[in-house]
Amino acid sequence: MSMDVPSGVRRAAESLDDVPAYVYDLAGLARHAAAVRAALAGTELCYAVKANPDPEVLRALAPYADGFEVSSGGEFEHVRALLPDARLSFGGPGKTGAELALTPSAHRWHVESPAELRRLRGPADVLLRVNLDVPVTGAALAMGGGATPFGMDPDGVAECLALLGRPTPADAASGGLSERLPGGRGALRLRGVHAHLASGLAAPDLLTLAEAVLAYGRSLGLREFNLGGGMAVSYTRPEERFDWAAYGAGLRALARPGETLRVEPGRALTAYCGWYLTTVLDVKRVHGERFAVLSGGTHHLRTPVTKGHDQPFAVLPRSEDGEHGPVTLVGRLCTPKDVFSRRVPAALAVGDVVAFAMAGAYAWNISHHDFLMHPKPEFHYLR
Ligand SMILES: Cc1ncc(COP(=O)(O)O)c(C=O)c1O
């Protein structure tokens, strides 16, 4: 696998010992975010913090982001402390009482159910998260388009509209609004709809979903739309990138005057800036198959296990001894699931550095760090 390894990553590899390291290319991240921002002109760009909440990553993104999407009180407090002036959208399928009390300081509150709306006291600017019954094809993960715990179907949205004192078609038929929120409608301002129907989609597929969400929101008389994240990232063909230019142009064509369109990507913003470096501790053949055992493991980089792919990598050799051929790269956890890449062609020897690419999103922060109590990686930042 030939990967273009930034010179700063190579420099970090030179001094690497058996403690693995994460290297974040913040300069590359800033360039990428600036390009995405330019491509999406006219659409607000928020970053889904769950993809990577590293403080340096958030600081590097801040100049290019209109806001941040957080999905827990922990993420909320983390971003608030780091970037006090940032606009925060608060989402997530289950919210505790302590989290609901944060509404006054959130820019937008993504309501997931009528029961959540009944518990909200506000003041809050609310988007209703809708799960439309639209076909979601080609997605890596589907959060919508059928029965899932994320958001509401149109019946749930209609119930929320009634609670907020907005007339629905059912009200018209029955001659009036049946229910009201105890706090009154003034405390909760309905701003629009939110939808994150799937992750891992190409621009044309995301635009098709956007069209459906816009049509639905407009039918309710709403003019603000958060269209979610979910822009595709290919780990098997890293050179293939999401077509931000086509997506931005498509959104501009769909938007009507006076409407606010917002997106909240995670993976496609930060995946490419992260590298995970680890040394080769052992190379061996077992029942005819070659394995390289690394000083790190998927307790630091769980992405290939959760997504079931081969994590792309480059070998940074430290000797001429590397033997060519297919090899399975494994960590040193006592589980057969601790695999980064299977039977991939590579030349490597004990002592070489393996630099895993695309480790900047859903990587360190989703991994089970304490399993086996190995040392934590070091973190380096290229500026
Ligand atoms: C509500 C919401 N918004 C945004 C995202 C970011 O998605 P992605 O990282 O695929 O862009 C997620 C991911 O699960 C999400 O649940």
The ligand as a Gaussian input file, in Angstrom:
#p B3LYP/6-31G(d) Opt

LIG

0 1
 C      -26.385000      13.358000      14.881000
 C      -25.073000      13.141000      14.238000
 N      -24.525000      14.156000      13.535000
 C      -23.317000      14.025000      12.932000
 C      -22.617000      12.829000      13.006000
 C      -21.297000      12.742000      12.310000
 O      -21.303000      11.750000      11.363000
 P      -20.007000      11.493000      10.457000
 O      -18.854000      11.386000      11.376000
 O      -20.308000      10.233000       9.719000
 O      -19.880000      12.671000       9.553000
 C      -23.162000      11.751000      13.707000
 C      -22.465000      10.472000      13.795000
 O      -22.900000       9.487000      14.321000
 C      -24.425000      11.916000      14.339000
 O      -24.986000      10.916000      15.034000

